[in-house]
């Protein structure tokens, strides 16, 4: 049983994105300082225990969260067999952009600065979306992400970006370091000692959540304060 099913802050939302309608879970605490849009990785969904845990920590810190399925149920079924969608970074980024635009039109989120939290391939998609909506995306966090997949969009990202990688995930550390060197925005690479790709080790996910909370609280709250 999901321990957060009784969270009264959350509600299911439908987000039009081109020819599909994406399903998401939106939670908006009172007087939210910003909203964080989650882009999960391949083989995951908005019900990911890891992302829901991080989202709960962010909401406790006064940030709204939107966990979104970037693929339709039919696309998910095809992807499980062919894997043709999970590395289609531009398609995933386009759907994130559509969701960013949707958040900008909703009564309870339209005036909130937006952060993006990407995991695995979702990290690459989040950075492409940040490059395409620089006026709306204020901060990015990537957890075990593939920022290298953002490729030519990397130098165009303006949002301060935190790259979090497990200390035992050497290949992804190298890919993150290469991506960091191509970026021009403020970028920090944070390595969680002893953690593998999924941060399943004791205390690893808690460390991720704390780092993400502090990054978003700093960069989203500063925008909220300056706009008042």
N, C-alpha and C positions, 0 to 999 in steps of 0.2 A: 504493500500500500504506500502510495506517495504521501510523505508526511506533510506536504504543503497543500493537500486538497482542500483544507478548510480555510485557506487564506482568502478572506473576504475581499481583499484588494483586487484580486484577479478576475478577469472576464475574458471569454473567447471573442475574438474579432475576426472579421473577414476583410482582406486587403486586395483590391483589384490590382493585377499586375499583368498588363497586356491581355493575352488570351486566357489566362488562368486567374483563379481567385485563391490567394494564400490564406491559410489558417494560422492564427496567432493567439498568444496568451498575453494580455496586457494588464499590468498592475500599476496603479497610480496612487502613491501615498499622498496624504495631505501636504500641501505646500511643497511639492516636489521641486528640487533644484535643477532637474534635468531629466532626460529620458535616455535609457541605454537600449539599443536595438541589438539583439543577439543573432549572429550568423553561425549556425552550427556546422560541423564538418560532415564528411561523407559517412553514411550509415547511421546517422543520428537523427534526432527530431527535436521539436520544441519541448518534448517530455524528458529530454536527457537529464538524468539525475545530477550530473556535474553542473550543467548550465543552470538548472533550477536552483541548485544550492547557491551558486554565485549570485543569481538574481535575487534570492531572498536576502542575502547580505547587503546587496545594493539598495534594496527597498528599505531595509532597516536603517540605512544611512540617509534616507530621504530622497532616493532617486527612483523614478519610474522605470519600468522594464517592459520590453516587448520581445518575447521569444516567438520566432516566426519559422514556419516550415517553408523553405524556399522552393521545394518541389511539390507538385500535386501528388495525391495518392497514386495515380496511374504512373506518373514519372518515377516515383519512388520504387514501384514494382519493377519497372523496366531497368532502373539503375542498379537494383540488387543483382540483376543478371548480367547486364552489359557494362555497367559503370560509365555510361556515356555522358551522364549529366554532372557527376560530382566534380569533374575537372573542367567543366565548361564555365570558367571563371567569369567571363563577360556576361553570360546569361544570369548567373547568380548575382553578380553586381547590379545588373539592370533591375532585378527584382528587389534588391536592397534599396536602390534609388527610388523605385516606385513606393516602397514602404516608408522611406524618409519623407517623400512628398505627401503621403497619406497622413503621417504623424503631424505634418505641418498644417494640415487642414482640420484636425480634430479639436473640439472645444477644450479638452483637458490637457492637450499636449502641444498645441500650435505655437505657443510662445516659449516652449522649453528648448534649451540647447540640447543637441543630440550627440550621444556617444555611440560608438560601434564596438561590440565585443565579438571577435571572430575566433573560431576554433578550427584547427586543422585547415582544410581548404577554404573554410569560411574566413580565415584570416586574410587570404589573398583577395577574396571578393570584397571584404570590408574595406581594404585599402583602395581598391579600384573605385568603390562607391564614394569613399571620402574624397578622392581626387575629382570626382564628377560633381560633388555637392560641397565645395569648400566653404560656402557661405552658411551651411547648415550643420556640418559635422565638426564638432569642437574638440573631440578626443577619440582615440582609437586604442583598444587593448587587444592583443593577439595572444591566445593561449595555445601553446604547442602548434602554432600556426605555420602556414606556408606563405609568408609575405613575398617570397621570390616569384610566386605565381601572378602577382600583380604586375610584374615585368615593367613595361614602359610607363605605367601609371605611378611608379614609386617616386620619381623626382617631383611629381605634381601634387603629392599629398602635402597639405598645409597643416593638418591637425596634429598636435602633439601625440606621439605614438609610443606605447609601451609594449615591448615584445617579451613575453614570458615563455621560457623553455625549460624543460627538465634537464638536470645536470647529467643524466644518463642517456640523453637523446642526442648523441653527438652529431649525427647527420643533420638533424633539424637545427641544432645550434649553428652549424656552419652555414646553412641556408639563410638563417635569420641574420647572421653577421654580414653575409654578402648583401642581403637586401638593405640592411641598415646603412651600409656604406654608400648605397645609391640614393638614399633619401636626403632631402634638404631640410625637412621639418625637424623639430625637436624629437629625438628618438632615444629611448633607453632600452637596453637589452638586460633583462633580469633573469638570471639562471637560478632555478630552485634546486639546491643540492640534493642528490640522491633520488630525484624524481625521474620517472620514465615518461613516455609520451602522453599517457592518459592521466598522470598525476594521481595514481591509485595508492601510493604509499601513504602511511599515516602522517597526517599534518600537511601533505603536499597541496591538496586542493584548498585547504584553509589558507595556506600561504598565497595561493593564486587569488582567492577571493579578497584577502586583505590588500594585496597589491592593486587589484582592479578597483576596489572601493576607494583607496587613497588617490589613485590617478584620476578617476572620474570626479570624485568630490572636489579635488583641487581645480581641475580644468573646466568642469561644467559649472561649478558654483561661482567661479570667478566671472564667467560670462553673465550669469544671472544677476550677480551683484552689480556689475558695471552697467547693466541695462536698466537698472532701477533709477 
